């Protein structure tokens, strides 16, 4: 168990710092978690801890009910949001919450990101839906995200940011990157014209290719 926990802490710290360096979060915003369904333990970034000084042992180990198993810091204030995803999705082991400026701009507009790139299908599952606004640091926010994530691997949260999920942290991370990339391209396109969506017939062909619902 100790080796499992150490490995989880190392990987959460690695992805958290990577997200910070990529510009997907600023300051101490955003959060990253990894969940082991078999042992029922979640590793999650600490609350209000600067990414530039974060060490693996700063990552908090806890149960989904809030019980702290290991850690010298408080867990991210959004731990309940992560917990709700893991409770609802047994196929998901990693959750990343980012505040990328382009994607968050769409979240503030309370607007979905349309299907404008082929890459959005294999990585996101299609367009990027919007989770209805709920107060931060509440299980209700997590439940709103779970609903938005049906048949999708990432969503926007109204006036908040982005949530990306995956079977592992690297998969969740690359999905968060593609959300920001799609938002950035949509932003640039709108400066010169109107985005054209991928044709419906092509979408159906691509869904079959990528085994999407």
Secondary structure as UniProt FT lines:
FT   HELIX           2..22
FT   TURN            27..28
FT   STRAND          31..36
FT   TURN            37..40
FT   STRAND          41..44
FT   TURN            47..48
FT   HELIX           51..53
FT   HELIX           56..58
FT   STRAND          60..62
FT   TURN            64..65
FT   STRAND          68..70
FT   TURN            77..78
FT   HELIX           79..88
FT   TURN            90..91
FT   STRAND          94..98
FT   HELIX           101..109
FT   HELIX           119..124
FT   STRAND          128..131
FT   TURN            136..137
FT   HELIX           139..148
FT   TURN            149..151
FT   STRAND          154..157
FT   TURN            158..160
FT   STRAND          161..166
FT   HELIX           169..192
FT   HELIX           200..209
FT   TURN            210..211
//
